Amino acid sequence: MEYFTTQLIMIALFTLIIHSIETLAYSVRLSGARVRLLASALSLFNVMVMVSRLANMMQQPFTGSLIDNAPKENALEFVASQF
């Protein structure tokens, strides 16, 4: 467990939430097509996809800081073990 930092756990949790929102967005689009409320489904789909993509964009500095905080010696092994 010493390989996993709290920052890595937060990144993994944030990634799980982002992908869950994106998966739900696709299910909203499909269910809207089935019940013939296509315009409402497409607008809700677009909102959910924009939220997930914005969250993904906000996650990138966290991932970059993982690499910045790597120790000077054996940095490549540290980052590889984190991912």
PyMOL commands that set and color helices and strands:
alter all, ss='L'
color gray80, all
select helices_A, chain A and resi 6-34+38-68+75-82
alter helices_A, ss='H'
color red, helices_A
deselect
rebuild
show_as cartoon
